[in-house]
């Protein structure tokens, strides 16, 4: 079994759970991993977003901090768009996970040359 199979399944499952969950977003902030959203949302939503951030960070970056596109594609779900942001600092890789009708989550890491 491929070492990322469990992580892929867990990330997909957590994304499905977030899509089905009624997200508490009183400020209408689309940046679900932002500080302001975390202050305004409920505990369950916060836990789902944190879990997605953790799993995506483990899966989507190689040891040099580059995005692993085939891992990003392996998590693909209807209603979820996962892309590397092109407009990011030169020494950083940023990935945006957009969840339809909910908002987006960003994960990033330093990129080693």
VMD Tcl script that draws the C-alpha trace (Angstrom):
set ca {
  {0.00 0.00 0.00}
  {1.28 3.46 -0.91}
  {2.26 5.47 2.21}
  {-0.05 8.37 1.30}
  {-3.14 6.20 0.72}
  {-4.36 6.58 4.31}
  {-3.66 10.33 4.36}
  {-5.41 10.78 1.00}
  {-8.51 8.94 2.23}
  {-8.53 10.89 5.50}
  {-8.15 14.25 3.75}
  {-10.91 13.41 1.26}
  {-13.17 12.32 4.12}
  {-12.50 15.50 6.11}
  {-13.17 17.65 3.03}
  {-16.49 15.83 2.50}
  {-17.34 16.43 6.15}
  {-16.60 20.15 5.78}
  {-18.73 20.33 2.62}
  {-21.67 18.71 4.45}
  {-21.16 20.79 7.63}
  {-23.07 24.01 8.26}
  {-20.09 26.35 8.61}
  {-20.55 29.11 11.17}
  {-19.21 32.18 9.36}
  {-20.84 35.29 10.89}
  {-18.37 37.67 9.21}
  {-18.72 36.07 5.77}
  {-14.92 35.73 5.60}
  {-14.06 33.36 2.72}
  {-10.55 32.69 4.11}
  {-11.37 29.75 6.37}
  {-7.79 29.41 7.63}
  {-7.51 33.10 8.47}
  {-7.19 34.40 12.02}
  {-10.39 36.45 11.84}
  {-12.42 33.44 10.70}
  {-10.95 31.26 13.46}
  {-12.00 33.85 16.05}
  {-15.57 34.01 14.73}
  {-16.41 30.38 13.92}
  {-17.53 27.44 16.05}
  {-15.24 24.77 17.52}
  {-16.29 21.96 15.14}
  {-15.63 24.07 12.04}
  {-12.28 25.16 13.48}
  {-11.32 21.51 14.09}
  {-12.27 20.50 10.53}
  {-10.23 23.34 9.01}
  {-7.24 22.58 11.25}
  {-7.40 18.88 10.29}
  {-7.50 19.76 6.58}
  {-4.53 22.13 7.02}
  {-2.51 19.46 8.82}
  {-3.24 16.66 6.34}
  {-2.70 18.91 3.30}
  {0.61 20.14 4.72}
  {1.78 16.54 5.17}
  {0.69 15.47 1.71}
  {1.12 18.36 -0.69}
  {4.77 19.37 -0.18}
  {8.02 17.52 -0.89}
  {11.04 17.84 1.47}
  {12.27 20.89 -0.50}
  {8.92 22.67 -0.12}
  {7.69 22.19 -3.68}
  {4.06 21.28 -4.41}
  {3.39 17.63 -5.26}
  {0.75 17.99 -7.96}
  {-0.15 14.29 -8.24}
  {-0.97 14.23 -4.51}
  {-3.16 17.30 -4.98}
  {-4.96 15.61 -7.88}
  {-5.42 12.41 -5.85}
  {-7.58 14.32 -3.35}
  {-9.82 15.80 -6.05}
  {-13.50 15.88 -5.18}
  {-16.47 17.48 -6.86}
  {-16.88 20.90 -5.26}
  {-13.23 21.17 -4.18}
  {-10.53 22.91 -6.22}
  {-6.90 22.49 -5.13}
  {-4.29 24.68 -6.85}
  {-0.85 26.09 -6.20}
  {-0.97 29.87 -6.06}
  {1.35 31.37 -8.66}
  {1.50 34.76 -6.95}
  {3.44 33.79 -3.82}
  {6.76 34.90 -2.36}
  {9.75 33.43 -4.24}
  {10.82 31.39 -1.22}
  {7.38 29.98 -0.40}
  {4.90 27.50 -1.89}
  {1.24 28.29 -1.24}
  {-1.63 25.95 -2.03}
  {-5.28 27.03 -1.97}
  {-8.06 24.53 -1.27}
  {-11.34 26.11 -2.38}
  {-14.47 24.44 -1.03}
  {-17.57 25.31 -3.02}
  {-20.04 27.54 -1.15}
  {-17.82 27.54 1.98}
  {-14.59 29.44 1.26}
  {-10.93 28.55 0.94}
  {-8.12 27.16 3.06}
  {-4.47 27.94 2.42}
  {-1.44 25.87 3.34}
  {2.11 27.03 2.75}
  {5.70 26.09 3.38}
  {9.15 27.55 2.85}
  {10.80 26.46 -0.38}
  {14.44 25.41 -0.23}
  {16.54 26.12 -3.29}
}
mol new
graphics top color blue
foreach p $ca { graphics top sphere $p radius 0.5 }
foreach p [lrange $ca 0 end-1] q [lrange $ca 1 end] { graphics top cylinder $p $q radius 0.2 }
display resetview
